Amino acid sequence: MRSVHEDIVNLEKQILQTEDKLLDCIRTGYVGGIKKSLHSLDSDLKYLSILANGAPIDKNEDRKIMDFLRTHYEYLQKLSIPHKLSLGG
């Protein structure tokens, strides 16, 4: 059985990969990919927050995860605003 810590690490990696996919979709103008990536990022960040809040982790690890969440949620917001306007969402 996987540990919560492994799930958190894997989710962080998945978030970084989704951000890369999102940037590729933006560069190519692939609207469906942009929408899918934005939705996936939002869901994964929320899930990471839930996992981190319930995980038995030390203060330093918790701070690191919260910094990751803050940084990537702000990044999601920056990427979302122009595309919500242009995608009609």
N, C-alpha and C positions, 0 to 999 in steps of 0.2 A: 504494500500500500504506500502511495506517495505521501510525502509530508506536505504540510501547508507551506513550508519554506520553499520546497521545490515548485509547488504550484505558483507561488508568487514570482519566483525567478523566471519560470516559463512564460507567465503572463506578461512580465516586463519585456521579455524578448519578443513576444508576439506583438506587443504594442509598437515596438521599434520597427518591426517588419511591416506592420500595417501603415505606419507613417511613411516608410519608403515607398510602398505601393501607392499610397495617396499622392505623393509627390510625382510619381511616374504618370498617374492618371491625370493630374493637373497639367503636366507638361504636354501630354498627348491630347488633352481635351476630352478624355473619355468620361462622359457625364455619369454613366451607370457605375463605373468604378469609383468615381468620387463619392457618390451617394453611399455606396456600399462601404467604402473605407471609413467615411465619417461616422456612419452608424456603428460599425465594428469598433472603432476607437472609443466612441462614447460608451458602448456597452462594456468593453474590456476595462476601461478606467473605472467605471462604477463597480465592476466585479472585483477589481484589485483593491479598491477602497474597502469593500465589504470583507474580503479575505484578511486584509491587513488589520482591520479593526477587531477581528475575532481571533487573530493569531497570537499564540504565546511567544512573543518575540521581545528581545531586549530594547532598551530605549534608543540605542544607536541605530539598530536595524529599523526600528519604527520611524525614526527621523529620516533615514535614508529613503524609505518607501514613501513617506509623506512628501519629501522634496521631489521625488520622481513623479508622484501624482500631480503635484502643483505645477511643475514644469510642463508636463505633457498635456495636462488639462488646459493650461494657458495656450499652448501650441495648437491644440484642437480648436479652441475658440478663435484664434487668429486665422486659422485656415477655413473655419466654417463660415464666418461672417460674409466674405466676398462671394462664396459659392452658394450660400442660401439665397442671396440676392439674385445671382445670375441663374440659379436653378429654379427659382420660383418657390422656394421652400421656406 
